[in-house]
């Protein structure tokens, strides 16, 4: 009779190759769960009344990997407003704030 070591569950112990596969799968499952949990939290934060309009829009941009359009009439303005719980005016205010900030940065870089 050949001796086969068993794990704590009574099954034969895994070979080293199986351990790596199991560890990889476990890490992958854990990472997917963490990613899903982070997305869930981000979705809640993008419409949180505790966050500023700028923060909510930045969260929305990160989640959707899209930047806030510069055009106030862009179709994404309505979608961003709905997803973040902000008004269209809030979104346009952030567009204006960003445009002013960029203009100031360009003027400073030009020396003027």
Rosetta blueprint (number, residue, H / E / L):
1 X L
2 X L
3 X L
4 X L
5 X L
6 X E
7 X L
8 X L
9 X L
10 X L
11 X L
12 X E
13 X L
14 X L
15 X L
16 X H
17 X H
18 X H
19 X H
20 X H
21 X H
22 X H
23 X H
24 X H
25 X H
26 X H
27 X H
28 X H
29 X H
30 X H
31 X H
32 X H
33 X H
34 X H
35 X H
36 X H
37 X H
38 X H
39 X H
40 X H
41 X H
42 X H
43 X H
44 X H
45 X H
46 X L
47 X L
48 X L
49 X L
50 X L
51 X L
52 X L
53 X H
54 X H
55 X H
56 X H
57 X H
58 X H
59 X H
60 X H
61 X H
62 X H
63 X H
64 X H
65 X L
66 X L
67 X L
68 X L
69 X L
70 X L
71 X L
72 X L
73 X L
74 X L
75 X L
76 X H
77 X H
78 X H
79 X H
80 X H
81 X H
82 X H
83 X H
84 X H
85 X L
86 X L
87 X L
88 X H
89 X H
90 X H
91 X H
92 X H
93 X H
94 X H
95 X H
96 X H
97 X H
98 X H
99 X H
100 X H
101 X H
102 X H
103 X H
104 X H
105 X H
106 X H
107 X H
108 X H
109 X H
110 X L
111 X L
112 X L
